[in-house]
Amino acid sequence: MDWTTGLFDLEYARTDLEHRSAQAQADVQVMRSLLRPEPHHAVLDLGCGLGRHTLALAREGFTQVTGLDFVPAYLERSREQAQRERIGVKFLLGSQPKCV
C-alpha cells in the first residue's frame, strides 16, 4: 500500500478540501486573468481532488475540461457533482508522474 492511500481519504476531503470550494471560483478568475485562455482550449486539472477547479472551469464555459487524480473516491464524488450540475467534464484515474 502506498503512503498516500491512507493520507488522501474521504476524511481528509471533508476536513481539508470541502471548505475550500468557495475559493475555487476566485482561483479560476485569477487563472483567466493571468493565462487568458479561450473557452475552446483544453484544460487538464492535475491532482483535481474533489474537482473544485475542474467544475469551476467548466462552469466558466470551458468545453474541454479534464480532471486527473489517483484517489478513486474523490473521482466518484467529482463525477456525482458533475452529474448533479449537468456539467460535461471528464474525470480520469491516474497519477501525475505517469501521465505527464
Jmol script that loads the backbone (N, CA, C; Angstrom):
load data "model"
ATOM      1  N   MET A   1       0.834  -1.175   0.000  1.00  0.00           N
ATOM      2  CA  MET A   1       0.000   0.000   0.000  1.00  0.00           C
ATOM      3  C   MET A   1       0.886   1.249   0.000  1.00  0.00           C
ATOM      4  N   ASP A   2       0.578   2.164  -0.862  1.00  0.00           N
ATOM      5  CA  ASP A   2       1.290   3.425  -0.974  1.00  0.00           C
ATOM      6  C   ASP A   2       0.935   4.329   0.210  1.00  0.00           C
ATOM      7  N   TRP A   3       1.878   5.139   0.702  1.00  0.00           N
ATOM      8  CA  TRP A   3       1.632   6.004   1.856  1.00  0.00           C
ATOM      9  C   TRP A   3       0.520   7.009   1.603  1.00  0.00           C
ATOM     10  N   THR A   4       0.313   7.377   0.335  1.00  0.00           N
ATOM     11  CA  THR A   4      -0.719   8.367   0.033  1.00  0.00           C
ATOM     12  C   THR A   4      -2.125   7.807   0.170  1.00  0.00           C
ATOM     13  N   THR A   5      -2.261   6.486   0.090  1.00  0.00           N
ATOM     14  CA  THR A   5      -3.584   5.867   0.177  1.00  0.00           C
ATOM     15  C   THR A   5      -4.260   6.204   1.496  1.00  0.00           C
ATOM     16  N   GLY A   6      -3.532   6.124   2.575  1.00  0.00           N
ATOM     17  CA  GLY A   6      -4.106   6.433   3.878  1.00  0.00           C
ATOM     18  C   GLY A   6      -4.247   7.918   4.140  1.00  0.00           C
ATOM     19  N   LEU A   7      -3.419   8.720   3.496  1.00  0.00           N
ATOM     20  CA  LEU A   7      -3.450  10.159   3.732  1.00  0.00           C
ATOM     21  C   LEU A   7      -4.627  10.833   3.034  1.00  0.00           C
ATOM     22  N   PHE A   8      -4.821  10.520   1.779  1.00  0.00           N
ATOM     23  CA  PHE A   8      -5.852  11.187   0.989  1.00  0.00           C
ATOM     24  C   PHE A   8      -7.136  10.365   0.965  1.00  0.00           C
ATOM     25  N   ASP A   9      -7.803  10.287   2.111  1.00  0.00           N
ATOM     26  CA  ASP A   9      -9.062   9.554   2.194  1.00  0.00           C
ATOM     27  C   ASP A   9     -10.218  10.549   2.263  1.00  0.00           C
ATOM     28  N   LEU A  10     -11.436  10.041   2.414  1.00  0.00           N
ATOM     29  CA  LEU A  10     -12.590  10.932   2.447  1.00  0.00           C
ATOM     30  C   LEU A  10     -12.619  11.817   3.688  1.00  0.00           C
ATOM     31  N   GLU A  11     -12.025  11.355   4.778  1.00  0.00           N
ATOM     32  CA  GLU A  11     -11.957  12.208   5.971  1.00  0.00           C
ATOM     33  C   GLU A  11     -11.093  13.438   5.688  1.00  0.00           C
ATOM     34  N   TYR A  12      -9.984  13.239   4.998  1.00  0.00           N
ATOM     35  CA  TYR A  12      -9.144  14.370   4.587  1.00  0.00           C
ATOM     36  C   TYR A  12      -9.947  15.311   3.693  1.00  0.00           C
ATOM     37  N   ALA A  13     -10.708  14.733   2.783  1.00  0.00           N
ATOM     38  CA  ALA A  13     -11.516  15.552   1.882  1.00  0.00           C
ATOM     39  C   ALA A  13     -12.506  16.402   2.663  1.00  0.00           C
ATOM     40  N   ARG A  14     -13.143  15.802   3.652  1.00  0.00           N
ATOM     41  CA  ARG A  14     -14.131  16.545   4.441  1.00  0.00           C
ATOM     42  C   ARG A  14     -13.485  17.647   5.269  1.00  0.00           C
ATOM     43  N   THR A  15     -12.339  17.366   5.860  1.00  0.00           N
ATOM     44  CA  THR A  15     -11.738  18.335   6.773  1.00  0.00           C
ATOM     45  C   THR A  15     -10.858  19.362   6.077  1.00  0.00           C
ATOM     46  N   ASP A  16     -10.268  19.007   4.953  1.00  0.00           N
ATOM     47  CA  ASP A  16      -9.301  19.914   4.340  1.00  0.00           C
ATOM     48  C   ASP A  16      -9.707  20.457   2.975  1.00  0.00           C
ATOM     49  N   LEU A  17     -10.547  19.755   2.258  1.00  0.00           N
ATOM     50  CA  LEU A  17     -10.849  20.181   0.896  1.00  0.00           C
ATOM     51  C   LEU A  17     -12.218  20.829   0.731  1.00  0.00           C
ATOM     52  N   GLU A  18     -13.240  20.288   1.377  1.00  0.00           N
ATOM     53  CA  GLU A  18     -14.594  20.772   1.128  1.00  0.00           C
ATOM     54  C   GLU A  18     -14.773  22.238   1.478  1.00  0.00           C
ATOM     55  N   HIS A  19     -14.118  22.698   2.519  1.00  0.00           N
ATOM     56  CA  HIS A  19     -14.301  24.100   2.906  1.00  0.00           C
ATOM     57  C   HIS A  19     -13.643  25.070   1.927  1.00  0.00           C
ATOM     58  N   ARG A  20     -12.874  24.566   0.999  1.00  0.00           N
ATOM     59  CA  ARG A  20     -12.200  25.428   0.026  1.00  0.00           C
ATOM     60  C   ARG A  20     -12.987  25.605  -1.271  1.00  0.00           C
ATOM     61  N   SER A  21     -14.155  25.019  -1.367  1.00  0.00           N
ATOM     62  CA  SER A  21     -14.923  25.078  -2.610  1.00  0.00           C
ATOM     63  C   SER A  21     -15.230  26.500  -3.050  1.00  0.00           C
ATOM     64  N   ALA A  22     -15.541  27.369  -2.116  1.00  0.00           N
ATOM     65  CA  ALA A  22     -15.859  28.755  -2.464  1.00  0.00           C
ATOM     66  C   ALA A  22     -14.658  29.463  -3.079  1.00  0.00           C
ATOM     67  N   GLN A  23     -13.468  29.063  -2.711  1.00  0.00           N
ATOM     68  CA  GLN A  23     -12.253  29.691  -3.228  1.00  0.00           C
ATOM     69  C   GLN A  23     -11.988  29.319  -4.687  1.00  0.00           C
ATOM     70  N   ALA A  24     -12.504  28.189  -5.136  1.00  0.00           N
ATOM     71  CA  ALA A  24     -12.211  27.703  -6.484  1.00  0.00           C
ATOM     72  C   ALA A  24     -12.630  28.692  -7.556  1.00  0.00           C
ATOM     73  N   GLN A  25     -13.803  29.285  -7.412  1.00  0.00           N
ATOM     74  CA  GLN A  25     -14.274  30.232  -8.423  1.00  0.00           C
ATOM     75  C   GLN A  25     -13.349  31.441  -8.507  1.00  0.00           C
ATOM     76  N   ALA A  26     -12.899  31.930  -7.369  1.00  0.00           N
ATOM     77  CA  ALA A  26     -11.956  33.058  -7.362  1.00  0.00           C
ATOM     78  C   ALA A  26     -10.628  32.652  -8.000  1.00  0.00           C
ATOM     79  N   ASP A  27     -10.186  31.432  -7.727  1.00  0.00           N
ATOM     80  CA  ASP A  27      -8.945  30.934  -8.333  1.00  0.00           C
ATOM     81  C   ASP A  27      -9.054  30.904  -9.853  1.00  0.00           C
ATOM     82  N   VAL A  28     -10.205  30.478 -10.350  1.00  0.00           N
ATOM     83  CA  VAL A  28     -10.422  30.409 -11.798  1.00  0.00           C
ATOM     84  C   VAL A  28     -10.354  31.811 -12.409  1.00  0.00           C
ATOM     85  N   GLN A  29     -10.888  32.790 -11.724  1.00  0.00           N
ATOM     86  CA  GLN A  29     -10.819  34.165 -12.233  1.00  0.00           C
ATOM     87  C   GLN A  29      -9.368  34.642 -12.329  1.00  0.00           C
ATOM     88  N   VAL A  30      -8.559  34.289 -11.340  1.00  0.00           N
ATOM     89  CA  VAL A  30      -7.135  34.650 -11.376  1.00  0.00           C
ATOM     90  C   VAL A  30      -6.447  33.936 -12.538  1.00  0.00           C
ATOM     91  N   MET A  31      -6.741  32.641 -12.722  1.00  0.00           N
ATOM     92  CA  MET A  31      -6.159  31.889 -13.846  1.00  0.00           C
ATOM     93  C   MET A  31      -6.510  32.546 -15.172  1.00  0.00           C
ATOM     94  N   ARG A  32      -7.763  32.936 -15.306  1.00  0.00           N
ATOM     95  CA  ARG A  32      -8.207  33.564 -16.557  1.00  0.00           C
ATOM     96  C   ARG A  32      -7.451  34.869 -16.812  1.00  0.00           C
ATOM     97  N   SER A  33      -7.274  35.669 -15.777  1.00  0.00           N
ATOM     98  CA  SER A  33      -6.613  36.961 -15.980  1.00  0.00           C
ATOM     99  C   SER A  33      -5.123  36.795 -16.286  1.00  0.00           C
ATOM    100  N   LEU A  34      -4.496  35.786 -15.720  1.00  0.00           N
ATOM    101  CA  LEU A  34      -3.068  35.567 -15.953  1.00  0.00           C
ATOM    102  C   LEU A  34      -2.792  34.844 -17.268  1.00  0.00           C
ATOM    103  N   LEU A  35      -3.574  33.818 -17.564  1.00  0.00           N
ATOM    104  CA  LEU A  35      -3.301  32.967 -18.723  1.00  0.00           C
ATOM    105  C   LEU A  35      -4.068  33.374 -19.977  1.00  0.00           C
ATOM    106  N   ARG A  36      -5.182  34.038 -19.798  1.00  0.00           N
ATOM    107  CA  ARG A  36      -6.050  34.465 -20.897  1.00  0.00           C
ATOM    108  C   ARG A  36      -6.418  33.324 -21.848  1.00  0.00           C
ATOM    109  N   PRO A  37      -6.875  32.211 -21.305  1.00  0.00           N
ATOM    110  CA  PRO A  37      -7.267  31.095 -22.166  1.00  0.00           C
ATOM    111  C   PRO A  37      -8.593  31.374 -22.864  1.00  0.00           C
ATOM    112  N   GLU A  38      -8.802  30.708 -23.965  1.00  0.00           N
ATOM    113  CA  GLU A  38     -10.068  30.772 -24.694  1.00  0.00           C
ATOM    114  C   GLU A  38     -10.917  29.569 -24.278  1.00  0.00           C
ATOM    115  N   PRO A  39     -12.247  29.701 -24.308  1.00  0.00           N
ATOM    116  CA  PRO A  39     -13.110  28.592 -23.889  1.00  0.00           C
ATOM    117  C   PRO A  39     -12.880  27.286 -24.654  1.00  0.00           C
ATOM    118  N   HIS A  40     -12.391  27.356 -25.892  1.00  0.00           N
ATOM    119  CA  HIS A  40     -12.165  26.127 -26.662  1.00  0.00           C
ATOM    120  C   HIS A  40     -10.839  25.447 -26.303  1.00  0.00           C
ATOM    121  N   HIS A  41      -9.993  26.096 -25.519  1.00  0.00           N
ATOM    122  CA  HIS A  41      -8.727  25.481 -25.109  1.00  0.00           C
ATOM    123  C   HIS A  41      -8.982  24.322 -24.155  1.00  0.00           C
ATOM    124  N   ALA A  42      -8.197  23.278 -24.291  1.00  0.00           N
ATOM    125  CA  ALA A  42      -8.299  22.131 -23.386  1.00  0.00           C
ATOM    126  C   ALA A  42      -7.604  22.466 -22.069  1.00  0.00           C
ATOM    127  N   VAL A  43      -8.223  22.044 -20.969  1.00  0.00           N
ATOM    128  CA  VAL A  43      -7.673  22.294 -19.639  1.00  0.00           C
ATOM    129  C   VAL A  43      -7.549  20.963 -18.909  1.00  0.00           C
ATOM    130  N   LEU A  44      -6.375  20.697 -18.341  1.00  0.00           N
ATOM    131  CA  LEU A  44      -6.141  19.494 -17.546  1.00  0.00           C
ATOM    132  C   LEU A  44      -5.864  19.921 -16.114  1.00  0.00           C
ATOM    133  N   ASP A  45      -6.691  19.455 -15.201  1.00  0.00           N
ATOM    134  CA  ASP A  45      -6.537  19.755 -13.776  1.00  0.00           C
ATOM    135  C   ASP A  45      -5.845  18.565 -13.124  1.00  0.00           C
ATOM    136  N   LEU A  46      -4.525  18.671 -12.963  1.00  0.00           N
ATOM    137  CA  LEU A  46      -3.742  17.591 -12.350  1.00  0.00           C
ATOM    138  C   LEU A  46      -3.935  17.593 -10.843  1.00  0.00           C
ATOM    139  N   GLY A  47      -4.204  16.440 -10.287  1.00  0.00           N
ATOM    140  CA  GLY A  47      -4.465  16.357  -8.853  1.00  0.00           C
ATOM    141  C   GLY A  47      -5.761  17.068  -8.512  1.00  0.00           C
ATOM    142  N   CYS A  48      -6.808  16.764  -9.264  1.00  0.00           N
ATOM    143  CA  CYS A  48      -8.068  17.513  -9.166  1.00  0.00           C
ATOM    144  C   CYS A  48      -8.825  17.299  -7.862  1.00  0.00           C
ATOM    145  N   GLY A  49      -8.479  16.262  -7.113  1.00  0.00           N
ATOM    146  CA  GLY A  49      -9.168  16.041  -5.843  1.00  0.00           C
ATOM    147  C   GLY A  49     -10.659  15.900  -6.028  1.00  0.00           C
ATOM    148  N   LEU A  50     -11.429  16.740  -5.344  1.00  0.00           N
ATOM    149  CA  LEU A  50     -12.887  16.696  -5.423  1.00  0.00           C
ATOM    150  C   LEU A  50     -13.436  17.439  -6.636  1.00  0.00           C
ATOM    151  N   GLY A  51     -12.559  17.899  -7.505  1.00  0.00           N
ATOM    152  CA  GLY A  51     -12.999  18.525  -8.750  1.00  0.00           C
ATOM    153  C   GLY A  51     -13.435  19.972  -8.633  1.00  0.00           C
ATOM    154  N   ARG A  52     -13.048  20.642  -7.563  1.00  0.00           N
ATOM    155  CA  ARG A  52     -13.479  22.034  -7.370  1.00  0.00           C
ATOM    156  C   ARG A  52     -13.102  22.918  -8.555  1.00  0.00           C
ATOM    157  N   HIS A  53     -11.836  22.890  -8.940  1.00  0.00           N
ATOM    158  CA  HIS A  53     -11.385  23.742 -10.044  1.00  0.00           C
ATOM    159  C   HIS A  53     -11.858  23.200 -11.389  1.00  0.00           C
ATOM    160  N   THR A  54     -11.887  21.892 -11.528  1.00  0.00           N
ATOM    161  CA  THR A  54     -12.363  21.284 -12.769  1.00  0.00           C
ATOM    162  C   THR A  54     -13.780  21.749 -13.065  1.00  0.00           C
ATOM    163  N   LEU A  55     -14.643  21.646 -12.066  1.00  0.00           N
ATOM    164  CA  LEU A  55     -16.042  22.038 -12.238  1.00  0.00           C
ATOM    165  C   LEU A  55     -16.180  23.548 -12.413  1.00  0.00           C
ATOM    166  N   ALA A  56     -15.402  24.316 -11.670  1.00  0.00           N
ATOM    167  CA  ALA A  56     -15.466  25.777 -11.795  1.00  0.00           C
ATOM    168  C   ALA A  56     -15.056  26.226 -13.195  1.00  0.00           C
ATOM    169  N   LEU A  57     -14.046  25.587 -13.761  1.00  0.00           N
ATOM    170  CA  LEU A  57     -13.625  25.917 -15.126  1.00  0.00           C
ATOM    171  C   LEU A  57     -14.738  25.609 -16.123  1.00  0.00           C
ATOM    172  N   ALA A  58     -15.392  24.479 -15.954  1.00  0.00           N
ATOM    173  CA  ALA A  58     -16.494  24.119 -16.847  1.00  0.00           C
ATOM    174  C   ALA A  58     -17.660  25.097 -16.688  1.00  0.00           C
ATOM    175  N   ARG A  59     -17.930  25.506 -15.463  1.00  0.00           N
ATOM    176  CA  ARG A  59     -18.999  26.494 -15.233  1.00  0.00           C
ATOM    177  C   ARG A  59     -18.695  27.816 -15.929  1.00  0.00           C
ATOM    178  N   GLU A  60     -17.414  28.115 -16.076  1.00  0.00           N
ATOM    179  CA  GLU A  60     -16.988  29.355 -16.733  1.00  0.00           C
ATOM    180  C   GLU A  60     -17.053  29.255 -18.255  1.00  0.00           C
ATOM    181  N   GLY A  61     -17.448  28.109 -18.766  1.00  0.00           N
ATOM    182  CA  GLY A  61     -17.631  27.976 -20.199  1.00  0.00           C
ATOM    183  C   GLY A  61     -16.560  27.200 -20.935  1.00  0.00           C
ATOM    184  N   PHE A  62     -15.563  26.692 -20.230  1.00  0.00           N
ATOM    185  CA  PHE A  62     -14.557  25.868 -20.892  1.00  0.00           C
ATOM    186  C   PHE A  62     -15.193  24.538 -21.276  1.00  0.00           C
ATOM    187  N   THR A  63     -14.984  24.123 -22.502  1.00  0.00           N
ATOM    188  CA  THR A  63     -15.697  22.958 -23.029  1.00  0.00           C
ATOM    189  C   THR A  63     -14.883  21.672 -23.022  1.00  0.00           C
ATOM    190  N   GLN A  64     -13.589  21.760 -22.822  1.00  0.00           N
ATOM    191  CA  GLN A  64     -12.729  20.571 -22.812  1.00  0.00           C
ATOM    192  C   GLN A  64     -11.944  20.526 -21.506  1.00  0.00           C
ATOM    193  N   VAL A  65     -12.625  20.166 -20.432  1.00  0.00           N
ATOM    194  CA  VAL A  65     -12.004  20.162 -19.112  1.00  0.00           C
ATOM    195  C   VAL A  65     -11.898  18.725 -18.613  1.00  0.00           C
ATOM    196  N   THR A  66     -10.698  18.350 -18.164  1.00  0.00           N
ATOM    197  CA  THR A  66     -10.448  17.011 -17.636  1.00  0.00           C
ATOM    198  C   THR A  66      -9.762  17.128 -16.286  1.00  0.00           C
ATOM    199  N   GLY A  67     -10.254  16.368 -15.324  1.00  0.00           N
ATOM    200  CA  GLY A  67      -9.627  16.293 -14.011  1.00  0.00           C
ATOM    201  C   GLY A  67      -8.938  14.949 -13.854  1.00  0.00           C
ATOM    202  N   LEU A  68      -7.744  14.947 -13.303  1.00  0.00           N
ATOM    203  CA  LEU A  68      -6.973  13.722 -13.100  1.00  0.00           C
ATOM    204  C   LEU A  68      -6.609  13.604 -11.630  1.00  0.00           C
ATOM    205  N   ASP A  69      -6.873  12.451 -11.040  1.00  0.00           N
ATOM    206  CA  ASP A  69      -6.487  12.212  -9.652  1.00  0.00           C
ATOM    207  C   ASP A  69      -6.275  10.715  -9.468  1.00  0.00           C
ATOM    208  N   PHE A  70      -5.571  10.355  -8.390  1.00  0.00           N
ATOM    209  CA  PHE A  70      -5.294   8.942  -8.134  1.00  0.00           C
ATOM    210  C   PHE A  70      -6.157   8.372  -7.011  1.00  0.00           C
ATOM    211  N   VAL A  71      -7.097   9.154  -6.496  1.00  0.00           N
ATOM    212  CA  VAL A  71      -7.969   8.687  -5.420  1.00  0.00           C
ATOM    213  C   VAL A  71      -9.352   8.393  -5.999  1.00  0.00           C
ATOM    214  N   PRO A  72      -9.694   7.112  -6.149  1.00  0.00           N
ATOM    215  CA  PRO A  72     -10.980   6.758  -6.753  1.00  0.00           C
ATOM    216  C   PRO A  72     -12.188   7.386  -6.059  1.00  0.00           C
ATOM    217  N   ALA A  73     -12.169   7.476  -4.743  1.00  0.00           N
ATOM    218  CA  ALA A  73     -13.311   8.048  -4.019  1.00  0.00           C
ATOM    219  C   ALA A  73     -13.504   9.526  -4.365  1.00  0.00           C
ATOM    220  N   TYR A  74     -12.412  10.259  -4.555  1.00  0.00           N
ATOM    221  CA  TYR A  74     -12.525  11.668  -4.943  1.00  0.00           C
ATOM    222  C   TYR A  74     -13.152  11.782  -6.331  1.00  0.00           C
ATOM    223  N   LEU A  75     -12.703  10.926  -7.235  1.00  0.00           N
ATOM    224  CA  LEU A  75     -13.231  10.971  -8.596  1.00  0.00           C
ATOM    225  C   LEU A  75     -14.710  10.613  -8.624  1.00  0.00           C
ATOM    226  N   GLU A  76     -15.098   9.659  -7.810  1.00  0.00           N
ATOM    227  CA  GLU A  76     -16.509   9.280  -7.740  1.00  0.00           C
ATOM    228  C   GLU A  76     -17.354  10.472  -7.285  1.00  0.00           C
ATOM    229  N   ARG A  77     -16.903  11.152  -6.250  1.00  0.00           N
ATOM    230  CA  ARG A  77     -17.642  12.328  -5.765  1.00  0.00           C
ATOM    231  C   ARG A  77     -17.637  13.443  -6.802  1.00  0.00           C
ATOM    232  N   SER A  78     -16.540  13.613  -7.495  1.00  0.00           N
ATOM    233  CA  SER A  78     -16.459  14.636  -8.543  1.00  0.00           C
ATOM    234  C   SER A  78     -17.440  14.341  -9.665  1.00  0.00           C
ATOM    235  N   ARG A  79     -17.475  13.094 -10.081  1.00  0.00           N
ATOM    236  CA  ARG A  79     -18.409  12.697 -11.145  1.00  0.00           C
ATOM    237  C   ARG A  79     -19.858  12.896 -10.710  1.00  0.00           C
ATOM    238  N   GLU A  80     -20.154  12.548  -9.460  1.00  0.00           N
ATOM    239  CA  GLU A  80     -21.515  12.732  -8.943  1.00  0.00           C
ATOM    240  C   GLU A  80     -21.910  14.206  -8.960  1.00  0.00           C
ATOM    241  N   GLN A  81     -20.987  15.069  -8.549  1.00  0.00           N
ATOM    242  CA  GLN A  81     -21.280  16.505  -8.543  1.00  0.00           C
ATOM    243  C   GLN A  81     -21.479  17.019  -9.961  1.00  0.00           C
ATOM    244  N   ALA A  82     -20.646  16.585 -10.885  1.00  0.00           N
ATOM    245  CA  ALA A  82     -20.786  16.998 -12.280  1.00  0.00           C
ATOM    246  C   ALA A  82     -22.132  16.543 -12.832  1.00  0.00           C
ATOM    247  N   GLN A  83     -22.543  15.345 -12.473  1.00  0.00           N
ATOM    248  CA  GLN A  83     -23.831  14.826 -12.925  1.00  0.00           C
ATOM    249  C   GLN A  83     -24.979  15.651 -12.338  1.00  0.00           C
ATOM    250  N   ARG A  84     -24.893  15.966 -11.044  1.00  0.00           N
ATOM    251  CA  ARG A  84     -25.937  16.780 -10.408  1.00  0.00           C
ATOM    252  C   ARG A  84     -26.082  18.136 -11.091  1.00  0.00           C
ATOM    253  N   GLU A  85     -24.949  18.713 -11.467  1.00  0.00           N
ATOM    254  CA  GLU A  85     -24.963  20.034 -12.100  1.00  0.00           C
ATOM    255  C   GLU A  85     -25.104  19.962 -13.618  1.00  0.00           C
ATOM    256  N   ARG A  86     -25.119  18.751 -14.144  1.00  0.00           N
ATOM    257  CA  ARG A  86     -25.202  18.544 -15.601  1.00  0.00           C
ATOM    258  C   ARG A  86     -24.056  19.249 -16.331  1.00  0.00           C
ATOM    259  N   ILE A  87     -22.860  19.036 -15.789  1.00  0.00           N
ATOM    260  CA  ILE A  87     -21.647  19.617 -16.364  1.00  0.00           C
ATOM    261  C   ILE A  87     -20.881  18.516 -17.090  1.00  0.00           C
ATOM    262  N   GLY A  88     -20.528  18.761 -18.327  1.00  0.00           N
ATOM    263  CA  GLY A  88     -19.808  17.778 -19.125  1.00  0.00           C
ATOM    264  C   GLY A  88     -18.306  17.900 -18.980  1.00  0.00           C
ATOM    265  N   VAL A  89     -17.758  17.203 -18.009  1.00  0.00           N
ATOM    266  CA  VAL A  89     -16.309  17.155 -17.821  1.00  0.00           C
ATOM    267  C   VAL A  89     -15.893  15.694 -17.718  1.00  0.00           C
ATOM    268  N   LYS A  90     -14.603  15.448 -17.903  1.00  0.00           N
ATOM    269  CA  LYS A  90     -14.068  14.090 -17.745  1.00  0.00           C
ATOM    270  C   LYS A  90     -13.235  14.037 -16.479  1.00  0.00           C
ATOM    271  N   PHE A  91     -13.361  12.936 -15.761  1.00  0.00           N
ATOM    272  CA  PHE A  91     -12.508  12.685 -14.602  1.00  0.00           C
ATOM    273  C   PHE A  91     -11.807  11.358 -14.834  1.00  0.00           C
ATOM    274  N   LEU A  92     -10.482  11.369 -14.781  1.00  0.00           N
ATOM    275  CA  LEU A  92      -9.684  10.183 -15.058  1.00  0.00           C
ATOM    276  C   LEU A  92      -8.872   9.776 -13.843  1.00  0.00           C
ATOM    277  N   LEU A  93      -8.737   8.478 -13.674  1.00  0.00           N
ATOM    278  CA  LEU A  93      -7.919   7.918 -12.604  1.00  0.00           C
ATOM    279  C   LEU A  93      -6.495   7.759 -13.115  1.00  0.00           C
ATOM    280  N   GLY A  94      -5.551   8.335 -12.405  1.00  0.00           N
ATOM    281  CA  GLY A  94      -4.154   8.219 -12.794  1.00  0.00           C
ATOM    282  C   GLY A  94      -3.290   9.064 -11.883  1.00  0.00           C
ATOM    283  N   SER A  95      -1.993   8.856 -11.983  1.00  0.00           N
ATOM    284  CA  SER A  95      -1.074   9.662 -11.186  1.00  0.00           C
ATOM    285  C   SER A  95      -0.320  10.607 -12.110  1.00  0.00           C
ATOM    286  N   GLN A  96       0.026  11.737 -11.602  1.00  0.00           N
ATOM    287  CA  GLN A  96       0.640  12.778 -12.415  1.00  0.00           C
ATOM    288  C   GLN A  96       1.950  12.360 -13.068  1.00  0.00           C
ATOM    289  N   PRO A  97       2.886  11.762 -12.345  1.00  0.00           N
ATOM    290  CA  PRO A  97       4.157  11.426 -12.996  1.00  0.00           C
ATOM    291  C   PRO A  97       4.004  10.481 -14.183  1.00  0.00           C
ATOM    292  N   LYS A  98       3.040   9.581 -14.126  1.00  0.00           N
ATOM    293  CA  LYS A  98       2.855   8.623 -15.213  1.00  0.00           C
ATOM    294  C   LYS A  98       2.171   9.250 -16.418  1.00  0.00           C
ATOM    295  N   CYS A  99       1.423  10.308 -16.207  1.00  0.00           N
ATOM    296  CA  CYS A  99       0.634  10.899 -17.283  1.00  0.00           C
ATOM    297  C   CYS A  99       1.269  12.127 -17.905  1.00  0.00           C
ATOM    298  N   VAL A 100       2.230  12.715 -17.238  1.00  0.00           N
ATOM    299  CA  VAL A 100       2.819  13.959 -17.751  1.00  0.00           C
ATOM    300  C   VAL A 100       4.074  13.650 -18.528  1.00  0.00           C
TER     301      VAL A 100
END
end "model"
wireframe off; spacefill off
backbone 0.3
color backbone group
